């Protein structure tokens, strides 16, 4: 017999899906003083010169830029509080939070 489940996971693409902007522009670049033009040029160079996949180039570039200042999971959660959601996404997030407050479950973004 399986035990009751009270935890669910919602996986989504945040950038320009749940938010009108890119997360990097709103949170990461300003927080860590990253110049967007230089950052994206570095990403494109990784793709062009070294054959990286676009998404992997982005992740590698981010790690390169944050080498000295690598944020902890707690810091990333804190930065996540600075995200802005589109009106539709905010509505559904509030709806999930309300439903979960009526149960013994929790919802974290």
C-alpha positions as CSV (number, residue, x, y, z in Angstrom):
1,X,0.0,0.0,0.0
2,X,1.4,3.4,-0.9
3,X,1.6,6.2,1.5
4,X,-0.5,9.4,0.9
5,X,1.3,12.1,-1.1
6,X,1.2,15.7,0.0
7,X,4.0,17.1,-2.1
8,X,3.9,18.0,-5.7
9,X,6.5,19.6,-8.0
10,X,5.7,22.1,-10.7
11,X,8.4,22.5,-13.3
12,X,8.2,25.4,-15.7
13,X,10.2,27.8,-17.9
14,X,10.2,31.1,-16.1
15,X,11.8,33.4,-18.6
16,X,9.1,35.1,-20.7
17,X,6.7,32.4,-19.8
18,X,5.8,33.2,-16.2
19,X,7.6,36.5,-16.3
20,X,7.5,39.3,-18.8
21,X,11.3,39.5,-18.6
22,X,14.4,37.3,-18.3
23,X,15.4,36.3,-14.8
24,X,19.0,37.3,-15.5
25,X,18.0,40.9,-16.3
26,X,15.8,41.3,-13.2
27,X,17.9,39.6,-10.6
28,X,21.2,38.0,-11.4
29,X,22.9,40.7,-13.5
30,X,22.2,43.6,-11.3
31,X,22.9,41.7,-8.1
32,X,26.3,40.4,-9.2
33,X,27.3,43.5,-11.3
34,X,27.4,41.5,-14.6
35,X,27.4,43.5,-17.8
36,X,24.7,41.9,-20.0
37,X,26.4,42.7,-23.3
38,X,29.8,41.2,-22.2
39,X,28.0,38.2,-20.6
40,X,26.0,37.3,-23.8
41,X,29.1,37.9,-26.0
42,X,30.9,35.4,-23.8
43,X,28.0,32.9,-24.2
44,X,28.0,33.3,-28.0
45,X,31.8,32.8,-28.1
46,X,31.5,29.6,-26.2
47,X,28.9,28.4,-28.8
48,X,30.8,29.6,-31.8
49,X,34.4,28.8,-30.8
50,X,34.0,25.8,-28.6
51,X,30.8,24.2,-29.9
52,X,28.7,24.6,-26.7
53,X,25.0,24.1,-26.7
54,X,23.3,27.5,-26.1
55,X,21.8,26.5,-22.7
56,X,25.1,24.9,-21.5
57,X,27.0,28.0,-22.7
58,X,24.7,30.2,-20.6
59,X,25.2,28.0,-17.5
60,X,29.0,27.8,-18.0
61,X,29.2,31.6,-18.5
62,X,27.2,32.1,-15.3
63,X,29.6,29.9,-13.4
64,X,32.6,31.7,-14.9
65,X,31.2,35.1,-13.8
66,X,30.3,33.9,-10.3
67,X,33.5,32.0,-9.7
68,X,34.5,34.1,-6.7
69,X,31.0,34.8,-5.6
70,X,29.2,31.5,-6.0
71,X,25.8,31.9,-4.3
72,X,24.6,29.4,-1.8
73,X,21.2,27.7,-2.2
74,X,19.9,30.0,0.5
75,X,21.1,33.1,-1.4
76,X,19.5,31.8,-4.6
77,X,16.2,31.4,-2.8
78,X,16.5,34.9,-1.5
79,X,17.3,36.2,-5.1
80,X,14.2,34.3,-6.3
81,X,12.0,36.5,-4.1
82,X,13.0,39.4,-6.5
83,X,11.3,37.7,-9.5
84,X,8.3,39.3,-11.1
85,X,5.5,37.2,-12.5
86,X,3.2,37.8,-15.4
87,X,-0.4,38.5,-14.3
88,X,-1.6,35.0,-15.3
89,X,1.3,33.3,-13.5
90,X,0.8,35.4,-10.4
91,X,-2.9,34.4,-10.3
92,X,-2.1,30.7,-10.5
93,X,0.6,31.0,-7.9
94,X,-1.8,32.7,-5.5
95,X,-4.4,30.0,-6.3
96,X,-2.0,27.2,-5.5
97,X,-0.8,28.9,-2.3
98,X,-4.4,29.3,-1.2
99,X,-5.3,25.7,-1.9
100,X,-2.2,24.5,-0.1
101,X,-2.9,26.7,3.0
102,X,-6.1,24.8,3.4
103,X,-4.2,21.5,3.5
104,X,-1.1,20.2,5.3
105,X,1.2,21.0,2.3
106,X,3.4,23.8,1.5
107,X,4.2,25.7,-1.7
108,X,7.5,27.3,-2.4
109,X,8.5,29.0,-5.6
